[in-house]
Amino acid sequence: MRVLPVLDLTSEQQQRLADLVEQVLTNCPGQTEFRYVSYIRGHLTVRSELGSVAGAFTASGGDAVHVRNLPQFDDVERSKILCMLLGEAIGTAVAYAEYNHSYITDIRPTTLSTEKSSGVELLSMHNDLAWASDNCRPRTLVLVPHIATGDVPKTLLAPARDVLDLLPEETKEVLRQPWFEARSGSALSWGHERVRRMELLIEADGQPPVLRLNFGTFTPAAHLSAEDAERAARAQEELSQAALKVGRQLGIAIQKGESVLIPNDHCMHGRDTIEPGTCERLLLRSYVLPDDVAALHGSSLVQLSS
């Protein structure tokens, strides 16, 4: 069975990254994410300092990249800076005005959050904010565990090309059609729900395929005939099942001192079930846009309505 790409930092690279984290924290005593990001962009040369990370991600071909031998910190602020540095090595870390208002999101079992990732049940395969436009959709997710002890659940990872290998051509042809409506906004600070009609599979020469899943966001379009609506629903279910099968095969139980860089358009992800009381897990997530896309906004606080 194939495995996803792995990047093991050398001890020298690990120490240099730890030094960068300390430099940011020392110069940003206010401990706000905006200050961290501003300092990283204004005073550090992250792309050259973390060239091995950028190179591994560029060469991944639509796979998630498993980065190991990272420095480990007891202080969550240092772990947050580490997550931001990895994001800035491969693009521009952003916050979403209508969604999380933050460059870092904490993912953990909690009753204080309404996010699906805050529970303990199976987190179904998805792409984050898959319904958003190319102008603002997060293209990369950086995941860094600050705490990972006990029976750590797998982060399920399903590259689109592996998922497509499991689907018959008839199903893929349905997924290529703009037969799906994405309904979004009910969980955001928008005044009303928005509907976009779109396809769930996009293929372009020389590029990894794009697949879209996002919990219950996508439904067969209202204009379809009963027959086509049934075909669309069946294709979506087959896509979901294939993604879960691949995700469980290639998933990684991310440990402290590791990270996973996920190309959001090209690799679906989820999380296996968590047995209450068997583990403690605090996962930090940063959203990253390509530099040229982020530049369109004039700020790294991005509007999802763009």
Steps between C-alpha positions, in 0.01 A plus 500: 500500500634839412575759767484876493818709464703546817747778582730440798674816616864470596604592853649822361174588321303419813717728712483784247121477495492507880721812491260669257207427730687656794595803291137566408377460858776721643418781259120471535438510876134590444440140388244569229487304177496815288822616665660161439407500131610861451839430656553181300429682173693813585810361667556138401589324174285195564502368142878463498524395867241225445584417140482126563137533614405712200680261264334188641155657475555626144612152393211318669277486191175539693600280795507611860855530638588354840769716665686344793770591752356846568588684821256439787370761742308495828372855439210515253611843372822346371306220332277760333805683366640170374176437311512850348863462395420176316207671329706801397763264357252377237270798443316773689328416828154657513205552734138503381285796601167316490629173639776475760647854520827331590824385338495193725206275585515254788345161421411293805208313652302773675143597576587867450517484120243427231766394248460140387864435586432572867319169559621146556300318230641422154577825318392418146726561202492856371690796358487811718273776362482309171204711383699826506635661182856473368556856626478403864477123556784371724737304278710351777443393859789482746433273798728504806417307820575692818376207709477141376507235769339160542308331219532782246243466219607494137466808287344337195662605171367424153684645199256557214688277257479204738128557550439520126674165453213342695217663305349370173507731198125543512522645850788730407303630202213599729740673740638705209157653435379822670219297653566596861394797708720626782293665771714706733474782750268358765797450735673825399436866578305548177150638489366217288591164352679502163471242226765418238460242226818306437663170411675276754784385270729728301786367288757718324804390300816496708316558829386262773123444486272707721225326698242674719322372809387708795267321740140577397580810296461339157166366379366407154395820322132591516462522119594135439252241387414230753722255312802733490448602862517135599818453294656805663413385852634152428826639356548722803449207736747286302751786518456527875543126555808479275657796678442339840656172382812676372509729803514207738777334295723806477405675824761610753472524878689830522726517804647798684813606314332437164285684250288420196477739205178428310429637149133570568377485138683178419482298823188436705540451871310398811563350842439158645282458805632599842427270790425731794760481773764323291693800367565870539529691175533868412562554131587843358394586144608780269340581164737597218439666162740522207680835510341629179149420623561656841631814328157557345359582844753762607491341844531153647157542664302350213132537414341168410248691291778614264 
